[in-house]
């Protein structure tokens, strides 16, 4: 960037209520809730930069670099959310690694428009989604054995979101997360995402990706089983339930014709299902 901006951030208007999962809900200890929110706001602003339809790729990367510089204390201006998160990390002792990992993914979003295969997509999720769960677990002092099921849950939620937004991502950003090898295997073409409804070929791609998500959702049940803090255990159980219900809705719905999303009944069902983890 040729000039230093007062703030590189530009909020899109999305907030915690727009996510598929609760973010720092009332289930989280009030003492820790503001720290969860600080991490979310930082991630939301970075994501908004990466997903801007008007900024050039180089400008996006430069703005994300400013956010990292502020987060790591290399500068003090340019990213208000990074200042707040930096203070949160200092207060809690949580590593900045998870926050920096997110920026790796958002830089990738600024420059990478296609994914060759499932492994490449999972490598993206390693930076775009898994750090979210790891940060919250570390904030609560949970052990490292919670990371594997958390990674599975976060990756599943990320892919489910890609499926929800597959048409919008292509229309707005010419970005497609559907793996190229799956498209070729089932005879689908990216241009079919711009149709009025899904094709039979696209449905096969969606089904293959949902199969992977359901495998990850089965692994994710280990997260509430291993989480020691009762309130966090309930929150993670709710999120596992929401992931399973969203996958089921995407099995039945057409994400090309309309945005398939969770309903109030899904939320109620996920909350009720979490109660078995109360002990």
VENCOR-V285887 format. One record per pair of residues at least 6 apart in sequence whose ideal C-beta (glycine too) atoms are under 7 Angstrom apart, sorted by the first residue. I is the first residue (numbers start at 1). GAP is how many residues later the second one is. D is the distance in whole Angstrom. If there is no record, write none. Layout:
((I	GAP	D) (I	GAP	D))
This chain:
((1	58	7) (1	61	4) (4	74	6) (5	73	6) (7	71	6) (7	72	7) (7	73	6) (8	41	7) (8	55	4) (8	58	5) (8	59	7) (8	70	5) (8	71	6) (9	36	4) (9	70	6) (9	71	7) (9	72	6) (10	38	6) (11	34	6) (11	37	6) (12	36	4) (14	30	6) (16	7	4) (16	24	6) (20	137	6) (20	140	7) (20	141	6) (20	222	6) (20	226	6) (20	242	6) (21	136	6) (21	218	5) (21	221	6) (22	213	6) (22	216	6) (22	217	7) (23	13	7) (23	17	5) (24	9	5) (24	12	3) (24	13	5) (24	16	7) (25	210	6) (27	204	5) (27	207	5) (27	208	4) (28	8	6) (28	203	6) (28	204	7) (28	207	6) (29	202	6) (32	107	6) (32	108	7) (35	53	5) (35	57	6) (35	104	6) (36	100	6) (36	103	7) (38	46	5) (38	47	5) (38	50	4) (39	46	6) (39	60	7) (39	96	5) (41	40	5) (41	43	7) (42	39	4) (42	40	6) (42	43	4) (42	57	6) (43	59	5) (43	89	7) (45	36	5) (46	18	6) (46	21	6) (46	56	6) (46	57	6) (46	60	5) (47	59	6) (49	6	7) (49	11	5) (49	14	5) (49	15	6) (49	57	7) (50	10	6) (50	56	4) (50	59	4) (50	60	5) (51	58	7) (51	122	7) (52	8	7) (53	119	5) (53	120	6) (57	53	5) (57	54	5) (60	50	4) (61	46	5) (61	49	5) (64	39	5) (64	42	5) (64	43	5) (66	12	4) (66	13	6) (67	12	4) (67	15	5) (67	36	7) (68	32	6) (68	35	5) (69	6	5) (70	6	7) (70	8	6) (70	9	4) (70	12	4) (70	13	6) (70	16	7) (71	11	4) (71	14	6) (71	15	5) (71	25	6) (71	28	6) (72	24	6) (73	13	6) (85	14	6) (89	7	6) (92	47	6) (94	41	6) (94	44	5) (94	45	5) (95	43	7) (98	33	4) (98	36	5) (98	37	4) (101	26	5) (101	30	4) (102	25	7) (102	26	7) (102	29	5) (104	23	4) (105	19	6) (105	22	4) (105	23	3) (108	16	6) (113	61	6) (113	62	5) (113	63	7) (114	62	6) (114	66	6) (115	6	5) (115	9	7) (115	62	6) (115	64	5) (115	65	7) (116	63	7) (116	64	5) (116	65	7) (117	62	5) (117	63	7) (117	64	5) (118	61	5) (118	94	7) (121	56	6) (121	58	6) (122	33	6) (125	30	4) (125	33	5) (128	30	6) (129	25	4) (129	26	6) (129	28	6) (129	29	4) (130	21	4) (130	24	5) (130	25	6) (132	22	6) (133	17	4) (133	18	7) (133	20	6) (133	21	5) (134	13	6) (134	16	7) (137	9	5) (137	10	7) (137	13	6) (140	89	5) (140	92	5) (142	85	6) (142	86	6) (142	87	7) (145	81	6) (146	77	6) (146	80	5) (146	81	6) (149	70	6) (149	71	5) (149	73	4) (149	74	4) (149	77	7) (150	73	5) (152	64	4) (152	67	4) (152	68	5) (153	63	7) (153	67	4) (153	70	6) (153	86	7) (153	87	6) (153	90	6) (155	61	6) (156	57	5) (156	60	4) (156	61	5) (156	64	6) (156	87	5) (157	86	6) (159	50	6) (159	54	5) (160	53	6) (160	83	7) (160	86	5) (160	87	6) (160	90	7) (162	15	4) (163	43	6) (163	46	6) (163	87	5) (163	92	6) (164	91	6) (164	95	6) (164	96	6) (164	97	7) (166	12	6) (166	27	6) (166	89	6) (167	26	5) (167	27	7) (167	88	7) (167	89	5) (169	6	5) (169	7	7) (169	8	7) (170	6	5) (170	20	7) (170	23	5) (170	24	7) (171	23	7) (176	14	5) (178	27	6) (182	23	5) (182	26	6) (183	6	7) (183	7	7) (183	22	6) (186	15	5) (186	18	4) (186	19	5) (187	14	5) (188	11	7) (188	13	4) (188	14	5) (188	17	5) (192	7	5) (192	9	7) (192	10	5) (193	63	6) (195	61	6) (196	61	7) (197	57	6) (197	59	6) (197	60	5) (198	56	5) (198	58	4) (202	54	7) (206	44	7) (210	37	6) (210	40	6) (210	41	6) (213	34	5) (214	33	6) (217	23	7) (217	26	5) (217	27	5) (217	30	6) (220	20	5) (220	23	7) (221	19	6) (223	13	5) (223	17	7) (224	9	5) (224	12	5) (224	13	4) (224	16	6) (224	53	5) (227	6	4) (227	9	6) (233	44	5) (234	40	5) (234	43	6) (237	36	7) (237	37	4) (237	40	5) (238	32	5) (238	33	6) (238	36	5) (241	28	7) (241	29	3) (241	32	5) (241	33	6) (242	20	6) (242	24	7) (242	28	5) (245	17	6) (245	21	4) (245	24	7) (245	25	6) (246	16	6) (249	11	5) (249	13	7) (250	10	5) (253	7	4))
